[in-house]
Amino acid sequence: MVQVLNLGSVRQASARVRQRNEARRLDILRAAARVFRRRGIAAAGMREIAEEAGLSPGNLYHYFSGKDEILLFCQERTLQRMLAAVREARGTAAERLRAVLEAHVHSMLDELESATAHLDVEALPEDMRAPMIARRDAYERAIRAVVEDGVLGGEFAPCDAALVTRAMLGAVNWTARWYRPEGPQTSSEIAAGLSDYLVKGLLK
């Protein structure tokens, strides 16, 4: 019995450590993204990122081996959210597409500082870049499939689904470039308004 309790305590302690580490990695990600936004990814250094995060360079390397790994973490995390939105979307093709586009805008704007890093996949070295491009392409294909479903089902007007999908992704990605938190609209208002506008353009 004592052994079982001890094992349970060890597991709980291990889970708490993982949660703390994940929280710290997210804090570092946000700090790094602020530096990327100010200085540009190429000019940003690990020392600057450590200072922004309130860490020593040695402590920073405990969580990330280098700038490339921080970028990869940002892009993986954002794509996971976007792919999950596609999997969880329900309803008609229009409803699913609207839900996915709203989730995409929220991924861009709710953590605005990280969005710039997410968009700069070309900044990754080749061995890291190729898997991320493959996942990004899978996300694009998933959205294109929703558009194709809408056309086949008669909800959407006939169109070039690949072209339409890329145009929509360009529009929602660009929000990270022009959005300002102090502006007249919230991220939720922009997500709802933009997704509604884009989907309406496809309806018969």
N, C-alpha and C positions, 0 to 999 in steps of 0.2 A: 504493500500500500504506500509506504514511504517512497519507494522507488518510483511508483507511478506519479505521485505528487511532484517529486523532484523533476521528472521528465516533463510534466506539464509546466512547471515553473521555468524550465530551461527553454521550452518552446515559446512561452509568452515573452520571456526576456529577449529571445532571438527576434521575435516579431517586432518588438518595440525598437530594437536596434535597427532593423531594416526600415521601419517607418521613419526613424530619425534620419537615417542616411538618405532616404528618398527625399525627405523634406529639405535636407541640406543641399542635395543635388539640384532641386528645383530653385532654391534660393540662389545658388551659383549660376544656374541657367539664366535667371532674370538679371542678375548682375552682369553676366557676360553679354547678354543681349543689349543692355544699356551701353556698354562699351562699344559693341559692334555698331550700334546706331550712331554713336558720337564720332567714332574714329574710322569706321569701315572694318570689315572682317580682316582684310589683309594687314592693316596697320595695328590691329589690336594685339596686345601681348598678354601672356599669362600673369605677369606681375601686375599689370593694370587691372585685370579681372580679379585677382586676389584682393587688391586694395578695395575695389568696388564692393566685393562680397564681405569685406571685413575679416579676411583670413590672411595668414602668412602664405607665401608661395609654397612652402612645404606642406601646409595643411590642404591647400588647393589640389596638389598632386595626389593627395590621399583619395580624392573623389574622382578626379579626371586625369588621365595621362597626358593630355595636351588639349590645345584649342580645337583640333579636329574632332576629338571625342565629345567635346561640349556641343559642337555643331551637330554631330551625328545624333546625340541624345535629344536635342531640340527637334530635329526633323523626324526622328522615329516617333517621338511622343505625339507630335502634331498629326502625323499620318495615322497613327493608331486611333486617335479620336475621330478622324474623318472616315476611316474605313468602318469603324464601329457604327457611325451614323448611317452609312449605307446599309449595313446588315440589319439595323434595328428599324429602318423606315418601313412603314406599313400604309396600306390604303391604295388608292388609285395611283397611276403613274404620276399624275400632277401632284398629288399629295406627297408621294415619296420624294419626288424631285425637289419640291419646295422644302421639305424637312431637311434633306441633305444639304441644300444650298444655305439654308439658315444655319445649320451646324457648322458649315465651312466658314461662314462669315464670323460666327462666334469664335471659332478656332483662330481666326486672324486677329480679331479685335479685343477679345477678353484678356489676352496676354499679348498686347500690341508689341511690346518690346521684343518678344520672342519671334514674332511673325516675320520680321526681316531676315532673321537667321534661317527660318524655315524655307523661305523663298530662294535662298542662295545655295542651292544644292551643288552648283558648279564649283563652289569654293572647297568642297571636299576633295581629298585625294582619290585617285581612280579606284583603289580597292574598296573604299567606303562608298564612293559615289554610285557605282554600278548597282548594288543591291537597293539603294534608295530610289534610284530612277526606275528600277523594276517595280517597286512597290507603288511609286507615284503613278506609273503607267497602269498598274492594276486598278488603282482608284479611278483613274480616268475611264478605263474600260467599264467599270461598274456603273458609273454615271451614264455613260453612253448607252449601256444596256437598258437603263430606265427610260431614256429618251426613245430608244427603239421600241420598247414595250408600248409607250404612249402612241407612237405612230401606228404600230400594228393594231392596237386596240381602238383606233379612231379618235383618241382624245387629242392628239397633236396633229397638226398639219404635216404633210410629207416634207421631209427636210434631210439634209446631210447630217446625220447624227454626230459624226466625228467632228465636223466643223462647228456645229452648234455647241457641243460639249466644251470644246476648247475656248470658244468665245465666252461661255458662261464662266468657266474657270478663270479666264483672264479678268473678267469683271469682278468676281468675288475676291480674287487674290489682290487686285489693285486697291481694294479698300484699305489695306494695311499701309499703303503709301500716302493716302490723303486723309485718313480719319484722324481726328483730334479729340481726345476725351472731353475737352472743355467746349466742344462744338455744340450746335443746337440740337442734335439728335443723339440718343443713346445707341449703344451697340445693338441692343435688341430691336430698336426701331429701324435701324439700318438693315439688320438681318432680315426682318419681316418684309420691309418695303422692297428691298432689292430682289429677294427671292420671289416675291409675288410678281414684280415687274418682269423678271426673266421668264418665269413660267407662263405668264399671260401671253408673252410673245410667241409661244409655241401652240397655244390652244387654237382649235378650229373656230 
